Amino acid sequence: MKTRICASLCSWMVALSAIAQPSASAENPVFTMTSAALYQPNDVLVERLGDASGLASYAKALVATASDEFSKWPSRAPVQGTLVVAVKPNGGVRVWLVVPNGSIPDASSMALKRKLEAVAPVVTVREGPIAFAINFSAWGAAPATLQPPPIPDEWRAAMAGRPAGVIPDAVLAVIWP
């Protein structure tokens, strides 16, 4: 049983990490996915998604959209951070950008979130939301490989004073009913 779970979980991570390959031709890539992290355990992901192929395709589309959006920004200061993405069974998508304070202007951050939330999500999400994190570096920043994945400030604020719950299900039920 352990071997089956590990093999299945490894398939999720392999599928996501396959798109986290820095561009060898660019000295200072605009946007590079450096790693990915999952907020739910394997059994929950299998129940809600089936297999990893749809999630990998969706993450790849998000990385392409983020790269395009970053290329439009006038600021080229190195930055690293995390895109936290949640998808509901009805196709709803929410994105949180976790970066050091002030490293990305609010207007740029909001534009990026709007673009990413417009990317067509995995269509096979069922039985509850899924959440994952895409760690990135931009304009030559050191790779971001945050493990465990960060908890966005909005999530922390929503759960303050509430009983602990399962991340991300409990927090998403509060901030995104």
Secondary structure, DSSP 8 states (H G I E B T S, - for coil): -HHHHHHHHHHHHHHHHTT----SS-SS-SEEEEEEEESS-HHHHHHHHSSSHHHHHHHHHHHHHHHHHHHT-S----EEEEEEEEE-TTS-EEEEEE-STTSS-HHHHHHHHHHHHTS---TT--SS-EEEEEEEEETT------SS----HHHHHHHTTS----TTHHHHHHH--
